[in-house]
Amino acid sequence: MKILDTHQVVEETIIEEKTTEQIPGKVVLYNDDWHTFDEVIFQLIKAVQCSLHEARNFAFEVHFKGKAIVFTGGLIRCLKVSSVLEEIALHTQVVT
């Protein structure tokens, strides 16, 4: 039986998270026919922490082009942003 050194496990986890966070990613938001502009705008503000003006611009881009990159950053942060957007069943994709 091998006994794990908790310090080593924590250290490896931190290194893995830092490495993963450094991988650049993008969150793509797709258009749908179910959500209102207000719902999408509110969720964008919550997920991306952008201004009302920026969220409105993203929502219109998604509406007219079918999709938009709404966030660019580290992979872990992208996954968190995507998760918040998906709380109301918005369709997103994280790409690297």
C-alpha positions in Angstrom: 0.0 0.0 0.0 1.4 3.4 -1.0 0.8 6.3 1.3 0.3 9.6 -0.5 2.1 12.7 0.6 -0.7 15.3 0.8 1.8 18.1 0.2 2.8 16.4 -3.1 -0.8 16.0 -4.1 -1.6 19.6 -3.4 1.5 20.8 -5.2 0.7 18.7 -8.3 -2.8 20.0 -8.3 -1.6 23.6 -8.2 0.9 23.0 -11.0 -1.8 21.3 -13.1 -4.3 24.2 -12.5 -1.6 26.8 -13.4 -0.7 24.9 -16.5 -4.3 24.5 -17.6 -5.1 28.2 -16.8 -2.3 29.2 -19.1 -3.8 27.4 -22.1 -5.7 30.1 -24.0 -9.3 29.5 -24.8 -12.4 31.2 -26.2 -16.1 30.9 -25.3 -18.4 30.8 -28.3 -22.1 31.6 -27.7 -24.6 30.3 -30.2 -28.0 31.8 -31.2 -31.2 30.1 -30.3 -34.9 30.8 -30.7 -35.9 30.4 -27.0 -34.1 33.1 -25.0 -35.0 36.8 -25.0 -32.4 39.5 -25.5 -32.8 40.5 -21.9 -32.1 37.0 -20.6 -29.0 36.7 -22.8 -27.7 40.2 -21.9 -28.3 39.6 -18.1 -26.5 36.2 -18.3 -23.6 37.7 -20.3 -23.1 40.4 -17.7 -23.1 37.8 -14.9 -20.7 35.4 -16.8 -18.3 37.8 -18.4 -18.7 40.7 -16.0 -18.9 43.1 -18.9 -20.9 46.3 -19.2 -24.5 46.5 -20.4 -23.3 48.0 -23.6 -20.8 45.2 -24.3 -23.4 42.5 -23.4 -25.9 44.1 -25.7 -23.4 44.1 -28.6 -22.6 40.4 -28.0 -26.3 39.6 -28.0 -26.9 41.4 -31.3 -23.8 39.7 -32.9 -25.0 36.3 -31.8 -28.5 37.1 -33.1 -27.3 38.3 -36.5 -24.3 36.1 -37.1 -25.5 33.0 -35.4 -22.6 32.9 -32.9 -20.0 35.2 -31.3 -16.9 34.8 -29.2 -18.0 36.3 -25.9 -14.9 35.6 -23.9 -11.1 35.0 -24.4 -8.8 33.9 -21.6 -7.3 31.0 -19.8 -9.0 27.6 -20.2 -10.2 27.3 -16.6 -11.8 30.8 -16.7 -13.4 29.9 -20.1 -15.0 26.8 -18.5 -16.4 28.9 -15.7 -17.8 31.5 -18.1 -19.4 28.8 -20.2 -20.9 27.2 -17.1 -22.6 30.4 -16.0 -24.0 30.9 -19.5 -25.3 27.4 -19.5 -27.1 27.9 -16.2 -30.1 29.1 -18.3 -29.5 26.6 -21.1 -27.6 28.8 -23.5 -25.6 26.9 -26.0 -21.9 27.5 -25.7 -18.6 25.9 -26.8 -15.1 26.3 -25.4 -12.4 26.2 -28.0 -8.6 26.2 -27.6 
